[in-house]
């Protein structure tokens, strides 16, 4: 009679299956399909994005103004620019403006061209500062700045206060979250599914877009001897976007 020799591992495996109780074997084989179904259900999710927008009034003006001086010599124009700039800065400090800082100091030669020959005919110096002030006070302050030596506005933009923006960001996030949930509920109700829980949350943004900036203009053209320069702000939008992943 021919006999097949079994290895030690084969004998051990065979003995293992022989020693396992029948009930345990049946339980093991019956659990596997159920586990697979539960795993599949756990990964059924809906991803939806909501958007929120909050509009707030702009109460502050971000202003950049400067002093531009031209003359024959570099020393002459630099000294005159420094004198006028010092007067403008002193005025701004006396009016308690916010975030006052120097944003530019320049000294450049001025050229003329005759018969294709370049010659220096003088020099131009400019000093620029930026600051924030309440919009309802900006017009009067700009006129006062002209009187003490300012010659141009580099830019003006209107913004809300930091506190108002922070409050609007929170409200926009609430709106975006509610919008996402409403969208998800509409989908689940239409398909006949039951929402379970939010498995992930992503905040895509909660910020205010850059405010529009007025074009550069000479301050003397904006000022009037009879009335202050009108400066009128507007509104600013704060937007937020929230993405939810919801299991069902």
C-alpha angles and dihedrals in degrees: 000000000000116000127192115224114229123211123236092253093050091050091049093050092048092049090049094056090045092054096048112099115248092235091056092050092051091047092050094052094045096050097057099073091046092052091051092052093048091049090051091050092050090059096051104110140156120218117204134168126213130196131211130188127189122187119208133174120257109235101168133067120214104207133187115189134165152186120241120188131177128194147140101273133039092232092051096052094040092053093047092048090049092050094051093042091052090053092049093049091048089053093049092049091050089055091052096235117180129243095008113182142151111254102176145014119181138171118183136169118244115226135202126196122218121170089347090304118128117219133176109239100172146318138270125208127189134183121189131193133181131206146154127244138165107278094232089060098042099087096055092045092052091053091049090049090055091053093055096046115288113136108180146023112227095188145338126199132173122227140167122247119272090248093052092048092050091050091047091050091057092048092048090052090052090051092048092050092048091047091053092049093049091052091049092048091052091053094046093048091050094050096039095241127141119230114229113181144326106260098182140013127198124186106208097184146334108182145120117247117240110279118245115266124220117234121259114273139171109259093219089065092053096048129083131193091220102044140019121257109271113237116181124180128203139194133306128207124219114199132196135181127197127187119203128192110203126187122220 
